[in-house]
Amino acid sequence: MRDVTQGMRSTARRRIEVLADGSVVGRWDEQRIRQVFTNLLSNAIKYSPEGSTVTVSLAADERSVTVRVSDQGIGLDDAELAQLFRRGYRAEPGRYVAGSGLGLYFSNGIVTAHAAACG
């Protein structure tokens, strides 16, 4: 995650904070997990105003890693959140922003596949 955020900082025009207790070590497809991190961070940046802060936090235990990305963007209501990982879904407030609505859909599939392989 630190590598992904470092690579995006120069063009983000937002402050990116990473909160983690240390390194997280595990078995995963590094390229695919980078894709997930990139999608999550890109969305947070895309839907947040310039000059705002995007915060990424990681917490791990022996069996899992939890990644949270929070921003100061447009936000979603509960009905939109329930559909967030559907293929091609775009929440109403974000339809003016360029994109296909596939990033979170693919990210969900990658994370689900990793969970199944480890579970």
N, CA, C and O atoms as a printed pandas DataFrame, in Angstrom:
     atom_number atom_name residue_name chain_id  residue_number  x_coord  y_coord  z_coord
0              1         N          MET        A               1    0.831   -1.185    0.000
1              2        CA          MET        A               1    0.000    0.000    0.000
2              3         C          MET        A               1    0.878    1.253    0.000
3              4         O          MET        A               1    0.572    2.235   -0.676
4              5         N          ARG        A               2    1.953    1.208    0.752
5              6        CA          ARG        A               2    2.834    2.383    0.779
6              7         C          ARG        A               2    3.391    2.689   -0.612
7              8         O          ARG        A               2    3.483    3.853   -1.001
8              9         N          ASP        A               3    3.762    1.654   -1.359
9             10        CA          ASP        A               3    4.271    1.862   -2.721
10            11         C          ASP        A               3    3.208    2.478   -3.619
11            12         O          ASP        A               3    3.495    3.397   -4.386
12            13         N          VAL        A               4    1.991    1.979   -3.528
13            14        CA          VAL        A               4    0.897    2.496   -4.356
14            15         C          VAL        A               4    0.620    3.957   -4.008
15            16         O          VAL        A               4    0.498    4.798   -4.898
16            17         N          THR        A               5    0.522    4.254   -2.723
17            18        CA          THR        A               5    0.235    5.647   -2.336
18            19         C          THR        A               5    1.381    6.563   -2.719
19            20         O          THR        A               5    1.151    7.684   -3.173
20            21         N          GLN        A               6    2.601    6.110   -2.545
21            22        CA          GLN        A               6    3.752    6.939   -2.926
22            23         C          GLN        A               6    3.717    7.267   -4.414
23            24         O          GLN        A               6    4.002    8.395   -4.815
24            25         N          GLY        A               7    3.365    6.279   -5.228
25            26        CA          GLY        A               7    3.295    6.490   -6.668
26            27         C          GLY        A               7    2.188    7.450   -7.090
27            28         O          GLY        A               7    2.286    8.086   -8.139
28            29         N          MET        A               8    1.142    7.559   -6.285
29            30        CA          MET        A               8   -0.001    8.408   -6.646
30            31         C          MET        A               8    0.077    9.807   -6.044
31            32         O          MET        A               8   -0.636   10.707   -6.489
32            33         N          ARG        A               9    0.915   10.004   -5.057
33            34        CA          ARG        A               9    0.986   11.299   -4.365
34            35         C          ARG        A               9    1.335   12.457   -5.290
35            36         O          ARG        A               9    0.782   13.547   -5.146
36            37         N          SER        A              10    2.226   12.242   -6.219
37            38        CA          SER        A              10    2.706   13.356   -7.042
38            39         C          SER        A              10    1.626   13.959   -7.940
39            40         O          SER        A              10    1.719   15.129   -8.312
40            41         N          THR        A              11    0.621   13.193   -8.287
41            42        CA          THR        A              11   -0.423   13.707   -9.180
42            43         C          THR        A              11   -1.787   13.850   -8.506
43            44         O          THR        A              11   -2.734   14.325   -9.132
44            45         N          ALA        A              12   -1.899   13.447   -7.244
45            46        CA          ALA        A              12   -3.208   13.361   -6.582
46            47         C          ALA        A              12   -3.825   14.715   -6.251
47            48         O          ALA        A              12   -5.051   14.834   -6.257
48            49         N          ARG        A              13   -3.047   15.711   -5.971
49            50        CA          ARG        A              13   -3.539   17.016   -5.510
50            51         C          ARG        A              13   -4.434   16.892   -4.280
51            52         O          ARG        A              13   -5.311   17.720   -4.032
52            53         N          ARG        A              14   -4.183   15.842   -3.532
53            54        CA          ARG        A              14   -4.833   15.591   -2.254
54            55         C          ARG        A              14   -3.758   15.072   -1.314
55            56         O          ARG        A              14   -2.759   14.501   -1.751
56            57         N          ARG        A              15   -3.965   15.270   -0.053
57            58        CA          ARG        A              15   -3.039   14.729    0.937
58            59         C          ARG        A              15   -3.411   13.270    1.154
59            60         O          ARG        A              15   -4.582   12.956    1.367
60            61         N          ILE        A              16   -2.434   12.380    1.101
61            62        CA          ILE        A              16   -2.685   10.955    1.318
62            63         C          ILE        A              16   -1.937   10.532    2.573
63            64         O          ILE        A              16   -0.712   10.634    2.640
64            65         N          GLU        A              17   -2.681   10.058    3.565
65            66        CA          GLU        A              17   -2.120    9.555    4.814
66            67         C          GLU        A              17   -2.213    8.046    4.833
67            68         O          GLU        A              17   -3.230    7.483    4.429
68            69         N          VAL        A              18   -1.173    7.388    5.293
69            70        CA          VAL        A              18   -1.201    5.936    5.472
70            71         C          VAL        A              18   -0.997    5.651    6.956
71            72         O          VAL        A              18   -0.007    6.074    7.553
72            73         N          LEU        A              19   -1.939    4.933    7.534
73            74        CA          LEU        A              19   -1.871    4.553    8.945
74            75         C          LEU        A              19   -1.738    3.038    9.021
75            76         O          LEU        A              19   -2.652    2.304    8.645
76            77         N          ALA        A              20   -0.606    2.583    9.505
77            78        CA          ALA        A              20   -0.369    1.149    9.657
78            79         C          ALA        A              20    0.606    0.946   10.805
79            80         O          ALA        A              20    1.518    1.747   11.006
80            81         N          ASP        A              21    0.407   -0.130   11.554
81            82        CA          ASP        A              21    1.280   -0.415   12.684
82            83         C          ASP        A              21    2.670   -0.861   12.239
83            84         O          ASP        A              21    3.624   -0.761   13.011
84            85         N          GLY        A              22    2.793   -1.333   11.051
85            86        CA          GLY        A              22    4.071   -1.826   10.542
86            87         C          GLY        A              22    3.844   -2.531    9.226
87            88         O          GLY        A              22    2.850   -2.279    8.544
88            89         N          SER        A              23    4.740   -3.394    8.872
89            90        CA          SER        A              23    4.608   -4.157    7.639
90            91         C          SER        A              23    3.590   -5.272    7.817
91            92         O          SER        A              23    3.472   -5.860    8.892
92            93         N          VAL        A              24    2.867   -5.549    6.761
93            94        CA          VAL        A              24    1.929   -6.663    6.752
94            95         C          VAL        A              24    2.499   -7.708    5.805
95            96         O          VAL        A              24    2.747   -7.434    4.631
96            97         N          VAL        A              25    2.698   -8.889    6.326
97            98        CA          VAL        A              25    3.267   -9.974    5.539
98            99         C          VAL        A              25    2.194  -11.029    5.338
99           100         O          VAL        A              25    1.476  -11.391    6.270
100          101         N          GLY        A              26    2.096  -11.520    4.103
101          102        CA          GLY        A              26    1.105  -12.548    3.818
102          103         C          GLY        A              26    1.369  -13.178    2.469
103          104         O          GLY        A              26    2.330  -12.836    1.781
104          105         N          ARG        A              27    0.499  -14.105    2.104
105          106        CA          ARG        A              27    0.600  -14.763    0.795
106          107         C          ARG        A              27   -0.546  -14.267   -0.065
107          108         O          ARG        A              27   -1.712  -14.511    0.248
108          109         N          TRP        A              28   -0.223  -13.573   -1.149
109          110        CA          TRP        A              28   -1.225  -13.074   -2.071
110          111         C          TRP        A              28   -0.572  -12.787   -3.403
111          112         O          TRP        A              28    0.653  -12.747   -3.513
112          113         N          ASP        A              29   -1.374  -12.593   -4.385
113          114        CA          ASP        A              29   -0.905  -12.218   -5.717
114          115         C          ASP        A              29   -0.627  -10.713   -5.676
115          116         O          ASP        A              29   -1.547   -9.896   -5.718
116          117         N          GLU        A              30    0.648  -10.369   -5.594
117          118        CA          GLU        A              30    1.029   -8.968   -5.383
118          119         C          GLU        A              30    0.475   -8.045   -6.467
119          120         O          GLU        A              30   -0.005   -6.953   -6.161
120          121         N          GLN        A              31    0.535   -8.467   -7.714
121          122        CA          GLN        A              31    0.034   -7.630   -8.812
122          123         C          GLN        A              31   -1.464   -7.352   -8.652
123          124         O          GLN        A              31   -1.907   -6.219   -8.844
124          125         N          ARG        A              32   -2.235   -8.365   -8.308
125          126        CA          ARG        A              32   -3.683   -8.186   -8.165
126          127         C          ARG        A              32   -4.024   -7.341   -6.938
127          128         O          ARG        A              32   -4.931   -6.512   -6.993
128          129         N          ILE        A              33   -3.312   -7.543   -5.843
129          130        CA          ILE        A              33   -3.576   -6.739   -4.645
130          131         C          ILE        A              33   -3.187   -5.284   -4.898
131          132         O          ILE        A              33   -3.857   -4.379   -4.400
132          133         N          ARG        A              34   -2.144   -5.045   -5.643
133          134        CA          ARG        A              34   -1.799   -3.665   -6.037
134          135         C          ARG        A              34   -2.936   -3.056   -6.858
135          136         O          ARG        A              34   -3.263   -1.879   -6.700
136          137         N          GLN        A              35   -3.536   -3.867   -7.736
137          138        CA          GLN        A              35   -4.663   -3.398   -8.539
138          139         C          GLN        A              35   -5.822   -2.982   -7.636
139          140         O          GLN        A              35   -6.453   -1.951   -7.870
140          141         N          VAL        A              36   -6.101   -3.771   -6.615
141          142        CA          VAL        A              36   -7.166   -3.434   -5.658
142          143         C          VAL        A              36   -6.841   -2.125   -4.957
143          144         O          VAL        A              36   -7.684   -1.231   -4.893
144          145         N          PHE        A              37   -5.620   -2.001   -4.427
145          146        CA          PHE        A              37   -5.223   -0.777   -3.734
146          147         C          PHE        A              37   -5.316    0.436   -4.660
147          148         O          PHE        A              37   -5.784    1.503   -4.260
148          149         N          THR        A              38   -4.866    0.256   -5.896
149          150        CA          THR        A              38   -4.912    1.356   -6.868
150          151         C          THR        A              38   -6.359    1.762   -7.141
151          152         O          THR        A              38   -6.664    2.954   -7.189
152          153         N          ASN        A              39   -7.247    0.796   -7.318
153          154        CA          ASN        A              39   -8.661    1.109   -7.560
154          155         C          ASN        A              39   -9.285    1.846   -6.377
155          156         O          ASN        A              39   -9.974    2.849   -6.559
156          157         N          LEU        A              40   -9.042    1.348   -5.173
157          158        CA          LEU        A              40   -9.603    1.993   -3.985
158          159         C          LEU        A              40   -9.096    3.422   -3.829
159          160         O          LEU        A              40   -9.874    4.345   -3.589
160          161         N          LEU        A              41   -7.797    3.590   -3.966
161          162        CA          LEU        A              41   -7.211    4.917   -3.797
162          163         C          LEU        A              41   -7.612    5.858   -4.934
163          164         O          LEU        A              41   -7.876    7.038   -4.701
164          165         N          SER        A              42   -7.658    5.342   -6.151
165          166        CA          SER        A              42   -8.079    6.171   -7.291
166          167         C          SER        A              42   -9.502    6.686   -7.106
167          168         O          SER        A              42   -9.784    7.852   -7.380
168          169         N          ASN        A              43  -10.393    5.822   -6.644
169          170        CA          ASN        A              43  -11.774    6.257   -6.402
170          171         C          ASN        A              43  -11.830    7.334   -5.336
171          172         O          ASN        A              43  -12.522    8.339   -5.499
172          173         N          ALA        A              44  -11.106    7.129   -4.245
173          174        CA          ALA        A              44  -11.118    8.123   -3.168
174          175         C          ALA        A              44  -10.607    9.467   -3.669
175          176         O          ALA        A              44  -11.161   10.510   -3.322
176          177         N          ILE        A              45   -9.574    9.448   -4.468
177          178        CA          ILE        A              45   -9.011   10.687   -5.021
178          179         C          ILE        A              45   -9.980   11.311   -6.018
179          180         O          ILE        A              45  -10.219   12.519   -5.991
180          181         N          LYS        A              46  -10.528   10.492   -6.889
181          182        CA          LYS        A              46  -11.406   10.976   -7.953
182          183         C          LYS        A              46  -12.654   11.671   -7.417
183          184         O          LYS        A              46  -13.125   12.649   -7.997
184          185         N          TYR        A              47  -13.185   11.163   -6.311
185          186        CA          TYR        A              47  -14.448   11.681   -5.792
186          187         C          TYR        A              47  -14.274   12.648   -4.618
187          188         O          TYR        A              47  -15.249   12.999   -3.954
188          189         N          SER        A              48  -13.049   13.075   -4.365
189          190        CA          SER        A              48  -12.772   14.013   -3.275
190          191         C          SER        A              48  -12.307   15.345   -3.838
191          192         O          SER        A              48  -11.668   15.384   -4.890
192          193         N          PRO        A              49  -12.618   16.429   -3.155
193          194        CA          PRO        A              49  -12.184   17.740   -3.641
194          195         C          PRO        A              49  -10.666   17.912   -3.535
195          196         O          PRO        A              49  -10.032   17.356   -2.639
196          197         N          GLU        A              50  -10.096   18.684   -4.453
197          198        CA          GLU        A              50   -8.669   18.991   -4.400
198          199         C          GLU        A              50   -8.336   19.613   -3.054
199          200         O          GLU        A              50   -9.116   20.391   -2.506
200          201         N          GLY        A              51   -7.171   19.262   -2.528
201          202        CA          GLY        A              51   -6.721   19.795   -1.257
202          203         C          GLY        A              51   -7.225   19.038   -0.046
203          204         O          GLY        A              51   -6.805   19.325    1.075
204          205         N          SER        A              52   -8.119   18.072   -0.244
205          206        CA          SER        A              52   -8.660   17.306    0.880
206          207         C          SER        A              52   -7.697   16.173    1.244
207          208         O          SER        A              52   -6.658   15.996    0.608
208          209         N          THR        A              53   -8.056   15.421    2.265
209          210        CA          THR        A              53   -7.216   14.321    2.743
210          211         C          THR        A              53   -7.892   12.978    2.480
211          212         O          THR        A              53   -9.082   12.799    2.737
212          213         N          VAL        A              54   -7.107   12.050    1.966
213          214        CA          VAL        A              54   -7.526   10.653    1.809
214          215         C          VAL        A              54   -6.685    9.860    2.805
215          216         O          VAL        A              54   -5.459    9.977    2.825
216          217         N          THR        A              55   -7.345    9.057    3.625
217          218        CA          THR        A              55   -6.645    8.282    4.641
218          219         C          THR        A              55   -6.788    6.794    4.344
219          220         O          THR        A              55   -7.890    6.296    4.115
220          221         N          VAL        A              56   -5.669    6.103    4.352
221          222        CA          VAL        A              56   -5.632    4.661    4.148
222          223         C          VAL        A              56   -5.120    4.043    5.445
223          224         O          VAL        A              56   -4.066    4.426    5.951
224          225         N          SER        A              57   -5.869    3.091    5.974
225          226        CA          SER        A              57   -5.405    2.414    7.185
226          227         C          SER        A              57   -5.400    0.908    6.955
227          228         O          SER        A              57   -6.264    0.359    6.271
228          229         N          LEU        A              58   -4.409    0.261    7.542
229          230        CA          LEU        A              58   -4.270   -1.189    7.460
230          231         C          LEU        A              58   -4.176   -1.743    8.869
231          232         O          LEU        A              58   -3.471   -1.199    9.719
232          233         N          ALA        A              59   -4.890   -2.826    9.104
233          234        CA          ALA        A              59   -4.806   -3.549   10.366
234          235         C          ALA        A              59   -4.769   -5.034   10.034
235          236         O          ALA        A              59   -5.500   -5.494    9.157
236          237         N          ALA        A              60   -3.931   -5.775   10.721
237          238        CA          ALA        A              60   -3.785   -7.201   10.416
238          239         C          ALA        A              60   -3.781   -8.025   11.692
239          240         O          ALA        A              60   -3.358   -7.569   12.754
240          241         N          ASP        A              61   -4.263   -9.250   11.555
241          242        CA          ASP        A              61   -4.095  -10.249   12.603
242          243         C          ASP        A              61   -3.492  -11.486   11.927
243          244         O          ASP        A              61   -3.009  -11.394   10.799
244          245         N          GLU        A              62   -3.515  -12.618   12.591
245          246        CA          GLU        A              62   -2.890  -13.813   12.018
246          247         C          GLU        A              62   -3.571  -14.324   10.752
247          248         O          GLU        A              62   -2.938  -15.003    9.943
248          249         N          ARG        A              63   -4.856  -14.006   10.570
249          250        CA          ARG        A              63   -5.613  -14.583    9.465
250          251         C          ARG        A              63   -6.080  -13.597    8.406
251          252         O          ARG        A              63   -6.445  -14.010    7.305
252          253         N          SER        A              64   -6.079  -12.312    8.711
253          254        CA          SER        A              64   -6.660  -11.386    7.740
254          255         C          SER        A              64   -6.030   -9.992    7.828
255          256         O          SER        A              64   -5.363   -9.634    8.799
256          257         N          VAL        A              65   -6.274   -9.248    6.788
257          258        CA          VAL        A              65   -5.847   -7.855    6.717
258          259         C          VAL        A              65   -7.087   -7.034    6.381
259          260         O          VAL        A              65   -7.853   -7.393    5.486
260          261         N          THR        A              66   -7.280   -5.943    7.095
261          262        CA          THR        A              66   -8.378   -5.031    6.810
262          263         C          THR        A              66   -7.786   -3.721    6.307
263          264         O          THR        A              66   -6.933   -3.112    6.953
264          265         N          VAL        A              67   -8.261   -3.306    5.143
265          266        CA          VAL        A              67   -7.830   -2.035    4.549
266          267         C          VAL        A              67   -9.036   -1.123    4.525
267          268         O          VAL        A              67  -10.107   -1.505    4.055
268          269         N          ARG        A              68   -8.859    0.081    5.033
269          270        CA          ARG        A              68   -9.930    1.091    4.999
270          271         C          ARG        A              68   -9.415    2.313    4.273
271          272         O          ARG        A              68   -8.304    2.781    4.524
272          273         N          VAL        A              69  -10.225    2.820    3.380
273          274        CA          VAL        A              69   -9.898    4.061    2.675
274          275         C          VAL        A              69  -11.019    5.036    2.974
275          276         O          VAL        A              69  -12.185    4.752    2.700
276          277         N          SER        A              70  -10.677    6.166    3.527
277          278        CA          SER        A              70  -11.694    7.184    3.807
278          279         C          SER        A              70  -11.279    8.489    3.154
279          280         O          SER        A              70  -10.094    8.796    3.022
280          281         N          ASP        A              71  -12.282    9.243    2.753
281          282        CA          ASP        A              71  -12.017   10.501    2.069
282          283         C          ASP        A              71  -13.038   11.540    2.499
283          284         O          ASP        A              71  -13.915   11.266    3.319
284          285         N          GLN        A              72  -12.916   12.718    1.945
285          286        CA          GLN        A              72  -13.808   13.824    2.258
286          287         C          GLN        A              72  -14.659   14.158    1.037
287          288         O          GLN        A              72  -14.973   15.318    0.771
288          289         N          GLY        A              73  -15.021   13.109    0.306
289          290        CA          GLY        A              73  -15.728   13.271   -0.950
290          291         C          GLY        A              73  -17.234   13.358   -0.817
291          292         O          GLY        A              73  -17.769   13.713    0.233
292          293         N          ILE        A              74  -17.907   13.023   -1.916
293          294        CA          ILE        A              74  -19.343   13.240   -2.039
294          295         C          ILE        A              74  -20.176   12.314   -1.165
295          296         O          ILE        A              74  -21.312   12.647   -0.827
296          297         N          GLY        A              75  -19.639   11.169   -0.796
297          298        CA          GLY        A              75  -20.351   10.247    0.082
298          299         C          GLY        A              75  -21.434    9.463   -0.633
299          300         O          GLY        A              75  -21.843    9.799   -1.744
300          301         N          LEU        A              76  -21.890    8.407    0.031
301          302        CA          LEU        A              76  -22.925    7.533   -0.516
302          303         C          LEU        A              76  -23.942    7.226    0.572
303          304         O          LEU        A              76  -23.589    7.119    1.746
304          305         N          ASP        A              77  -25.203    7.085    0.182
305          306        CA          ASP        A              77  -26.201    6.676    1.172
306          307         C          ASP        A              77  -26.219    5.145    1.250
307          308         O          ASP        A              77  -25.528    4.476    0.481
308          309         N          ASP        A              78  -27.002    4.596    2.168
309          310        CA          ASP        A              78  -27.021    3.146    2.395
310          311         C          ASP        A              78  -27.424    2.352    1.154
311          312         O          ASP        A              78  -26.862    1.288    0.895
312          313         N          ALA        A              79  -28.387    2.854    0.388
313          314        CA          ALA        A              79  -28.829    2.147   -0.818
314          315         C          ALA        A              79  -27.703    2.093   -1.849
315          316         O          ALA        A              79  -27.527    1.077   -2.521
316          317         N          GLU        A              80  -26.948    3.172   -1.976
317          318        CA          GLU        A              80  -25.820    3.191   -2.919
318          319         C          GLU        A              80  -24.701    2.277   -2.440
319          320         O          GLU        A              80  -24.096    1.565   -3.242
320          321         N          LEU        A              81  -24.424    2.290   -1.147
321          322        CA          LEU        A              81  -23.388    1.415   -0.589
322          323         C          LEU        A              81  -23.692   -0.053   -0.850
323          324         O          LEU        A              81  -22.782   -0.837   -1.118
324          325         N          ALA        A              82  -24.956   -0.427   -0.775
325          326        CA          ALA        A              82  -25.354   -1.817   -0.989
326          327         C          ALA        A              82  -25.077   -2.276   -2.420
327          328         O          ALA        A              82  -24.965   -3.477   -2.666
328          329         N          GLN        A              83  -24.967   -1.357   -3.354
329          330        CA          GLN        A              83  -24.759   -1.701   -4.765
330          331         C          GLN        A              83  -23.340   -1.406   -5.255
331          332         O          GLN        A              83  -23.024   -1.638   -6.422
332          333         N          LEU        A              84  -22.510   -0.910   -4.388
333          334        CA          LEU        A              84  -21.210   -0.372   -4.747
334          335         C          LEU        A              84  -20.333   -1.320   -5.564
335          336         O          LEU        A              84  -19.588   -0.869   -6.435
336          337         N          PHE        A              85  -20.410   -2.624   -5.298
337          338        CA          PHE        A              85  -19.532   -3.578   -5.980
338          339         C          PHE        A              85  -20.195   -4.275   -7.158
339          340         O          PHE        A              85  -19.641   -5.230   -7.701
340          341         N          ARG        A              86  -21.377   -3.809   -7.562
341          342        CA          ARG        A              86  -22.051   -4.359   -8.746
342          343         C          ARG        A              86  -21.326   -3.924  -10.009
343          344         O          ARG        A              86  -20.797   -2.815  -10.088
344          345         N          ARG        A              87  -21.310   -4.799  -10.982
345          346        CA          ARG        A              87  -20.654   -4.497  -12.259
346          347         C          ARG        A              87  -21.276   -3.261  -12.906
347          348         O          ARG        A              87  -22.487   -3.209  -13.124
348          349         N          GLY        A              88  -20.445   -2.270  -13.210
349          350        CA          GLY        A              88  -20.884   -1.068  -13.902
350          351         C          GLY        A              88  -21.652   -0.074  -13.053
351          352         O          GLY        A              88  -22.128    0.936  -13.573
352          353         N          TYR        A              89  -21.787   -0.336  -11.746
353          354        CA          TYR        A              89  -22.587    0.570  -10.915
354          355         C          TYR        A              89  -21.894    1.911  -10.743
355          356         O          TYR        A              89  -20.694    1.981  -10.475
356          357         N          ARG        A              90  -22.664    2.961  -10.903
357          358        CA          ARG        A              90  -22.194    4.327  -10.654
358          359         C          ARG        A              90  -23.261    5.016   -9.822
359          360         O          ARG        A              90  -24.412    5.120  -10.248
360          361         N          ALA        A              91  -22.894    5.481   -8.655
361          362        CA          ALA        A              91  -23.836    6.202   -7.792
362          363         C          ALA        A              91  -24.232    7.508   -8.480
363          364         O          ALA        A              91  -23.433    8.100   -9.205
364          365         N          GLU        A              92  -25.430    7.940   -8.257
365          366        CA          GLU        A              92  -25.954    9.151   -8.905
366          367         C          GLU        A              92  -25.045   10.369   -8.750
367          368         O          GLU        A              92  -24.773   11.046   -9.741
368          369         N          PRO        A              93  -24.564   10.673   -7.533
369          370        CA          PRO        A              93  -23.733   11.880   -7.402
370          371         C          PRO        A              93  -22.411   11.807   -8.169
371          372         O          PRO        A              93  -21.809   12.842   -8.455
372          373         N          GLY        A              94  -21.954   10.600   -8.503
373          374        CA          GLY        A              94  -20.669   10.449   -9.167
374          375         C          GLY        A              94  -20.729   10.205  -10.653
375          376         O          GLY        A              94  -19.696    9.955  -11.274
376          377         N          ARG        A              95  -21.876   10.269  -11.228
377          378        CA          ARG        A              95  -22.003    9.945  -12.657
378          379         C          ARG        A              95  -21.338   10.971  -13.569
379          380         O          ARG        A              95  -21.092   10.694  -14.742
380          381         N          TYR        A              96  -21.053   12.131  -13.044
381          382        CA          TYR        A              96  -20.396   13.166  -13.839
382          383         C          TYR        A              96  -18.880   12.938  -13.911
383          384         O          TYR        A              96  -18.203   13.582  -14.712
384          385         N          VAL        A              97  -18.343   12.035  -13.087
385          386        CA          VAL        A              97  -16.911   11.752  -13.048
386          387         C          VAL        A              97  -16.605   10.638  -14.050
387          388         O          VAL        A              97  -17.333    9.648  -14.132
388          389         N          ALA        A              98  -15.531   10.808  -14.805
389          390        CA          ALA        A              98  -15.151    9.815  -15.814
390          391         C          ALA        A              98  -14.864    8.464  -15.159
391          392         O          ALA        A              98  -14.292    8.394  -14.071
392          393         N          GLY        A              99  -15.269    7.406  -15.835
393          394        CA          GLY        A              99  -15.009    6.051  -15.355
394          395         C          GLY        A              99  -16.060    5.093  -15.864
395          396         O          GLY        A              99  -17.114    5.502  -16.352
396          397         N          SER        A             100  -15.759    3.799  -15.744
397          398        CA          SER        A             100  -16.660    2.773  -16.271
398          399         C          SER        A             100  -17.492    2.092  -15.199
399          400         O          SER        A             100  -18.439    1.375  -15.522
400          401         N          GLY        A             101  -17.162    2.298  -13.938
401          402        CA          GLY        A             101  -17.875    1.604  -12.877
402          403         C          GLY        A             101  -17.434    0.164  -12.709
403          404         O          GLY        A             101  -18.158   -0.637  -12.118
404          405         N          LEU        A             102  -16.258   -0.181  -13.219
405          406        CA          LEU        A             102  -15.782   -1.561  -13.142
406          407         C          LEU        A             102  -14.680   -1.775  -12.105
407          408         O          LEU        A             102  -14.440   -2.914  -11.704
408          409         N          GLY        A             103  -14.014   -0.730  -11.667
409          410        CA          GLY        A             103  -12.875   -0.868  -10.760
410          411         C          GLY        A             103  -13.213   -1.572   -9.464
411          412         O          GLY        A             103  -12.509   -2.501   -9.069
412          413         N          LEU        A             104  -14.268   -1.154   -8.796
413          414        CA          LEU        A             104  -14.634   -1.790   -7.528
414          415         C          LEU        A             104  -15.210   -3.186   -7.744
415          416         O          LEU        A             104  -15.042   -4.069   -6.903
416          417         N          TYR        A             105  -15.885   -3.380   -8.865
417          418        CA          TYR        A             105  -16.400   -4.703   -9.208
418          419         C          TYR        A             105  -15.241   -5.704   -9.341
419          420         O          TYR        A             105  -15.284   -6.788   -8.759
420          421         N          PHE        A             106  -14.205   -5.332  -10.109
421          422        CA          PHE        A             106  -13.045   -6.209  -10.270
422          423         C          PHE        A             106  -12.302   -6.383   -8.946
423          424         O          PHE        A             106  -11.854   -7.484   -8.627
424          425         N          SER        A             107  -12.172   -5.308   -8.180
425          426        CA          SER        A             107  -11.488   -5.385   -6.886
426          427         C          SER        A             107  -12.190   -6.361   -5.949
427          428         O          SER        A             107  -11.541   -7.141   -5.253
428          429         N          ASN        A             108  -13.502   -6.314   -5.936
429          430        CA          ASN        A             108  -14.270   -7.245   -5.100
430          431         C          ASN        A             108  -14.006   -8.686   -5.515
431          432         O          ASN        A             108  -13.852   -9.560   -4.662
432          433         N          GLY        A             109  -13.954   -8.937   -6.811
433          434        CA          GLY        A             109  -13.672  -10.287   -7.300
434          435         C          GLY        A             109  -12.282  -10.758   -6.897
435          436         O          GLY        A             109  -12.107  -11.923   -6.539
436          437         N          ILE        A             110  -11.297   -9.878   -6.949
437          438        CA          ILE        A             110   -9.928  -10.226   -6.567
438          439         C          ILE        A             110   -9.860  -10.565   -5.078
439          440         O          ILE        A             110   -9.261  -11.568   -4.691
440          441         N          VAL        A             111  -10.470   -9.733   -4.259
441          442        CA          VAL        A             111  -10.449   -9.965   -2.813
442          443         C          VAL        A             111  -11.207  -11.249   -2.474
443          444         O          VAL        A             111  -10.754  -12.029   -1.636
444          445         N          THR        A             112  -12.341  -11.473   -3.107
445          446        CA          THR        A             112  -13.112  -12.690   -2.872
446          447         C          THR        A             112  -12.310  -13.935   -3.246
447          448         O          THR        A             112  -12.332  -14.928   -2.519
448          449         N          ALA        A             113  -11.607  -13.887   -4.368
449          450        CA          ALA        A             113  -10.782  -15.019   -4.794
450          451         C          ALA        A             113   -9.642  -15.286   -3.797
451          452         O          ALA        A             113   -9.333  -16.438   -3.494
452          453         N          HIS        A             114   -9.029  -14.218   -3.298
453          454        CA          HIS        A             114   -7.981  -14.383   -2.309
454          455         C          HIS        A             114   -8.520  -14.998   -1.013
455          456         O          HIS        A             114   -7.882  -15.869   -0.421
456          457         N          ALA        A             115   -9.687  -14.544   -0.584
457          458        CA          ALA        A             115  -10.289  -15.068    0.644
458          459         C          ALA        A             115  -10.611  -16.556    0.493
459          460         O          ALA        A             115  -10.401  -17.341    1.417
460          461         N          ALA        A             116  -11.119  -16.931   -0.673
461          462        CA          ALA        A             116  -11.450  -18.331   -0.913
462          463         C          ALA        A             116  -10.194  -19.204   -0.931
463          464         O          ALA        A             116  -10.209  -20.329   -0.432
464          465         N          ALA        A             117   -9.120  -18.687   -1.499
465          466        CA          ALA        A             117   -7.872  -19.446   -1.590
466          467         C          ALA        A             117   -7.229  -19.627   -0.210
467          468         O          ALA        A             117   -6.527  -20.611    0.027
468          469         N          CYS        A             118   -7.467  -18.692    0.681
469          470        CA          CYS        A             118   -6.854  -18.744    2.018
470          471         C          CYS        A             118   -7.764  -19.370    3.049
471          472         O          CYS        A             118   -7.321  -19.744    4.135
472          473         N          GLY        A             119   -9.038  -19.485    2.710
473          474        CA          GLY        A             119  -10.018  -19.823    3.696
474          475         C          GLY        A             119  -10.310  -21.213    3.967
475          476         O          GLY        A             119  -11.152  -21.513    4.814
